[in-house]
Amino acid sequence: MASPFLDSPMRYGRRNRWCGVAALAVAGLAWCGVGWTALAQELDDFEQRGLRFGKFDVFSEFGVTALYTDNIFAVPGTGVPVGGGELRAKQSDYAAIVTPGVRVQSNSQRHDVFLQGTAELARYDEFTSQNYDDFTVEGGGQFDFTRNMFVSGVVGFDRGHDDSTDPDRRSILRISKFDVYRGAARFFARSQRTFVQLDGRAARREYAPLDLAGVNLNAGRDRLNVATSLRVGHQVSRSYDLFTTFRYRTTTFDDTPGLRDRSSDRYGLLLGTTLDLDRRIEGEFAAGVEYGSFADERVDDQFGFTFSADLDFILSPRWLLNVQGGQAFEPTDSLVSTGRLRTNALADLSYIASRRLVTSAFVDYDRLDDIESPRIDDTVSAGVSAQYSVNRYLSFRASYDYTRRTSNETLREFDRNLILFSVLGRY
């Protein structure tokens, strides 16, 4: 079984996709029909096995990461005024990040139950105000009524923080910490070639006070997000499904200390397809329209194009390409805007050099276009990374990421270089 954990570090750059890369490599070799059994066996030599206790398996991981950043506060090169005539300039720092994790997973052939906990603890060398102790605890499972009908769900609690690159950060000098209480459920049923999928999720986010001269900078950020979607589809062939999705999302803020009430309701209707073309292209794509209405009556309703994509291309047994993208209305923490249109595109290319070494490169583009505000942010990130596995218990990872944001609000602009080196042990 592949590692059930999200690869660390969680807060910086992309979340690595090493386990998915290995799985796609085996699929690619099966497609090519050349030596795939041998490589599958080699990759299996590095899979996390865990410990078995009756009907449950226990997996554990412990990672240590050394980080260097040349712009810890994500400020423009000219600096940012922080009050009292002080200028916060672009500055570098080092950090040590520890990422423990444990997961208990049932090994039943039919039903599935899990409980897991992960943490990320960071300590900076000079700017200790950026230190954080994040963790996640969650549990859930899946119950199969038949081969073609199941229900699944998960509940969890997260303690996290906003990174310095957050577009709605309230302070340059101090990070904002928050708690998230969340839950999600899914019902899926298939009858011959027709299927129905119903999803629902809710998340309550609460920010810790961030006081400056007696003022709570995080006032007005607490909110409840609820989302539901209904997907109805038909299997046209073994290679693809066609589906229609209706989705509804609502965001309710506790209070509105700014100029506008940012609570909103968003409706979407999309047509899409799920693909599995001879194990060369896998994933799904959907496009449609989205309508947004806002609690603030002074703000016009929004109507526009929306899409989402997540596709894996097996270019060869060793070359794998993942392409993701999307566009949708979303809420914002900004006190001068009611929401924003977000557009994102990501390309991630991986190369399996050997059974021990996997390399990857990515380019990511993110555009934020605020509603009822002239602000527009364009963020481009690019990077390279590599993982070397000594055996199934020990691996090393190194990565370099570069991020640059341009904006019509110059104080929001920055560029940052990030270097990480990690040692990961797992059992």
MOZI-V185896 format. One line per field, one symbol per residue. phi: phi as a letter, one per 40 degrees, with the letter a starting at -180 (. if undefined). psi: psi as a letter, one per 30 degrees, with the letter a starting at -180 (. if undefined). burial: I if it has 24 or more other C-alpha atoms within 12 Angstrom, else O. A space follows every 50 residues. Layout:
# MOZI-V185896
phi: ???
psi: ???
burial: ???
This chain:
# MOZI-V185896
phi: .cdccccccccbgcccbcccccccccccccccgbgccccdcccccbcccg bbbgcbbbbbaabbbbbbbcaccfbcccgbcbhggcbcccbbababbbbc aaabbcbccbcabaaaabaabbbccbcccccabcabbaaiibbccacbaa baaababbbbaccccdcbdcaccbcbbabbbaaaaabbabbfbbbbbbba aaabbbccdbcafgbccccgccabbbababbbaaccaccabbabbbbbbb bbccabcccbcccabbbbbbbaabbacffbbbhaaaaabbbbbbcccccc cbbacbaaaabbbccadbbbbbbbaaaacacbcccbaciacbbbabbbbb bccaccbbbaaabbbbbbbccfaccbbbbbbaabaabbbcacbaabbbab bbbbbbacbccccababbbbbbbbbaa
psi: klkgkkkllffkalklheeeeeeeeeeeeeefgjgeeeeeeeeffgkkea kkjcgkkkklljkkkkkkkgieghllfflkkglggkkjlklllllkkkil kkkkkkgkfelkklklklljjkkleeifffkljklkkllaakkjeafgkl kllkklkkjalklffkfgkfkefklkklkkkllllkkkkkjcfklkkkkk lkkjkkkkkjkjhgkjfgkgfklkkkklkkkklkjeaffllklkkkkkkk kjkelifafkjgklkkkkjkkakkkijhgekkalkklblkkklkejffkk lkkakklkkjkkjjelffkkkkklllklklllfkfglfalkkkkkkkjkk kjeaffkkllklkkkkkkjkkgkfkkkkkkkllllkkkkeaffklkkklk kkkkkklfjfffllkkkkkkkkkkkl.
burial: IIIIIIIIIIIIIIOIIIIIIIIIIIIIIIIOOOOIOOIIOOIIOIIIII OOOOOOIIIIIIIIIIIIIIIIIIIIOOOIOOOOOOOIOIIIIIIIIIII IIIIIIOOOOOIIIIIIIIIIIIIOOOOOIIIIIIIIIIIIIIOOOOOOI IIIIIIIIIIIIIIIIIIIIIIIIIIIIIIIIIIIIIIIOOOOOIIIIII IIIIIIIIOIOOOOOOIIIIIIIIIIIIIIIIIIOOOOOIIIIIIIIIII IIIOOIOOOIIIIIIIIIIIIIIIIIOOIIIIIIIIIIIIIIIIIIOOOO OIOOIIIIIIIIIIIIIIIIIIIIIIIIIIIIIIIIIIIIIIIIIIIIII IIOOIIIIIIIIIIIIIIIIIIOOIIIIIIIIIIIIIIIOIIIIIIIIII IIIIIIIOOOIIIIIIIIIIIIIIIII
